[in-house]
Amino acid sequence: MKLVYLTSIDLDRAQGGCKNHVLGIVHGFQKLGWDVELISAAANPEAHLDLSVNHTKVLKKRASLPYQLLEQWRTWMLLRNRKSRPDTFYIRAGRSYVIPGLYAAWHKIPFFVEFNTLIEMEANHRWLVPIAVALENWLIRRSTGCFAVTPEIKNYLSQRAGVVSDLFTVVPNGCEQRVIQESRAFTVHHPRKNEPVIGFMGSFEPWQGVETIIRAMPFVLEKVPMARFYIAGRGKLESFYRDEVARLGIQHAVQFSGYIEPDQIQHFLHQCKVLTCPRVAAFDESGIMKHVGTSPIKMFTYLGSGSTVVTSNLASMAIFKPCQAVIFAEADNPEDYAEKLIYALLRTPEEFDTNAESARSFIESGYTWDALAEVTARDMLAKLESE
């Protein structure tokens, strides 16, 4: 199978989750014997990035509209000048990546589209968003098949584009097998400390819900005075988070750890007795949709590292119900989160050891990138054969 994988993500600059997803699937395809070419955006096409795959970069200096349009033009020219015809395109949908679908449809090349989120949840421009939605709907209707990371995204996009839901296949995010192996080895030499540390690792975006944990900390500190909350990451809400910490007077209990380099992730995770993924509720009190549930890569990384996790009891998190290392709390409810965090922090070391292996086994049961790439490839081949 000769496949061209296209994404508008700048892999040189991408945060861990996006990059891991792209490379996890691409390398999984390669292990199946597929001939894969990766085409991605890049602010600096000359930057060396060893991805162990045939990689072509398309210049996009910034994410502004003019540069996105230029990226589309450059992508079209790149595809037009190709000397060989691929068997299929795999397009990781992005707000500016419609051109590969147009090219594939024009040249009658089968193509698949993967959706991790929704354009209308990430942008609010009054006339650009409707245009982008219309183009995405067209892309879905003309595709050979689509992949969504959660049933919620699948159902929403199926209805929005007016297609049968069978066109979509749900393939969640995952974790590298390497994370599990490194975690087991790391634990042997650096046993997890029995200190009441709560951790979060990720981008500082509104849907992450970090403020819920900050607001839960005063309740946690009443029962566990030595509890600490380590917040690792970066983003536009950092000043808001810091202001909340100051307002609550809990500066002594909250540490902003900054961006964690990939080779330091295991060290950070093993500092924490409990990790958290406090996603906000999908709808506000008026019933207005704030976001459609995504599949947070951090959850798979947390579990692959053998961690106990407290997360929001949302439909998009139902996939983790079978894992005994995951504890569910009511989204956006600091008091309920505090109760669940206290319960988790007070577990015995023996219980944490049991949970650690349960967490890793859950990932190994079908949520490594290799396993997910195999599911994706099998679905693609079936749909290509049925065309």
C-alpha angles and dihedrals in degrees: 000000000000108000134178113206112201129191135163090215117116099228092194090063104025120121116245100268099057094041093047091051094051095045094040092059095038094051089044090056090049092053087056088059097257121148102234130188116189119209117187140159120261134185088204112030090184094061111111115235117170104211098157090238138092098271129188121185127211115205115247111156095184141007093244120122097255091052092046090053090049089050090054092051092048090048091052092050091047092052093043092055095051114125097207134047117234123220091235146348124234110201120194097208118240134164091264104033108096098109095080089055092049091048093048093048092048092051095039094242113153112243139186128205128208122204123198097165141352128269092222090057093052102042137031106191106147097227106016094058095055089050091049091048091051091050092048091050090052089048091052093049093050096043126104089226143336135222126210127187094222137026088241092061091044093052094043095050094043090056094041094051094038096235133133112268090235088077086071128068121193113230112167127209121271150184137260116257084228091068091057093047093046091047093054091047093044092051092054092057098030111033112205109264118242092229122130097249121149117199139198125184123184148069121320098241128143095252093055093077097211089150088066091064092043089054090045093055097081088057091046092049091055089064101025106032093181094053117128133192118214114196114195121187143050140249149118096299097058094102089049091052092049091049090052091051090051093045090055093044094233100124089126091060102044126070125188103211099184125217113343115220114229093249090054098050096094090049091052094046092049091054088065125077091195130022126203140208103184100182114185122244116275094233132041125227091275092055093253112146113244096180142339113247113266130194106255111217089205090070092058092045091049092051094042087057090054097251133153108237135199112201142161120283095238131144090246089059095053089100088074096053094100092057113092091202090069121084119192127219132180111272116251091008111120094185094053091045089051091052092051093044092051090050090051095045092052095054116117123255088249091057090050091052090052091048092049093060091042089054094050092044090052091057092045090053091076112314103094114112091245091056092046092048089053091052090048093048093048091052092047093051092049092052093045091052092049095053 
